[in-house]
Amino acid sequence: MGTHAVGPVNIVYTIDNTAGTGQLDITSVTPLNMVNCSGFSLVNTLPMNIAASATAVLQVSFNVDGVGPFSFDMAIENNDGDETPYDIAVSGIGLDPTGVE
């Protein structure tokens, strides 16, 4: 994910259902094992219904709490029995905000 100044972070992910033959319904997004970060929130309204052969944007925000490595997993619950929960590992390095331009 890269480096971020300590403080609030917003991230946008593209959820790709272009290979799907049916609608993909995202019912929950849960952060797990948060290290050096807090305040996770989902910007989107749930459920997210993504039509077959379409994409959608999933936006989340959280705080990097201190200088150094941060990480967490996002468990994305959905209606695809083979892919629920779908996990995304989020990680990066928190930088001193006074040293970031």
TAURUR-V685164 format. One record per backbone hydrogen bond with DSSP energy under -0.5 kcal/mol. NH is the residue of the N-H (numbers start at 0). CO is the residue of the C=O. E is the energy in kcal/mol with one decimal. If there is no record, write none. Layout:
NH|CO|E / NH|CO|E
This chain:
3|92|-2.3 / 5|94|-2.6 / 6|63|-1.4 / 8|61|-2.9 / 10|59|-2.8 / 12|57|-3.2 / 14|12|-0.6 / 14|55|-3.3 / 15|13|-0.6 / 16|14|-0.6 / 16|53|-2.4 / 19|16|-1.2 / 23|49|-3.1 / 24|22|-0.6 / 25|23|-0.6 / 25|47|-3.0 / 26|24|-0.6 / 26|76|-2.2 / 27|76|-1.2 / 29|74|-2.3 / 31|72|-2.8 / 34|70|-3.0 / 37|62|-1.9 / 40|60|-2.6 / 42|40|-0.5 / 42|58|-2.7 / 43|58|-0.9 / 46|25|-0.7 / 47|25|-2.1 / 48|46|-0.6 / 49|23|-3.3 / 49|47|-0.6 / 50|48|-0.6 / 52|16|-2.1 / 53|50|-1.4 / 55|14|-1.8 / 57|12|-3.3 / 58|56|-0.5 / 59|10|-2.4 / 60|40|-2.7 / 61|8|-2.0 / 62|37|-3.3 / 63|6|-2.9 / 64|35|-2.0 / 64|62|-0.6 / 65|35|-0.7 / 67|93|-2.4 / 69|91|-2.4 / 70|34|-1.8 / 71|89|-2.4 / 72|31|-2.5 / 73|87|-2.8 / 74|29|-3.0 / 74|72|-0.6 / 75|73|-0.7 / 75|85|-2.7 / 76|27|-2.2 / 76|74|-0.7 / 78|24|-1.2 / 80|78|-0.9 / 82|79|-1.6 / 85|75|-2.6 / 86|84|-0.6 / 87|73|-2.0 / 89|71|-3.3 / 89|87|-0.5 / 91|69|-2.1 / 92|1|-1.9 / 93|67|-3.4 / 94|3|-2.8 / 98|95|-1.8 / 99|96|-0.6
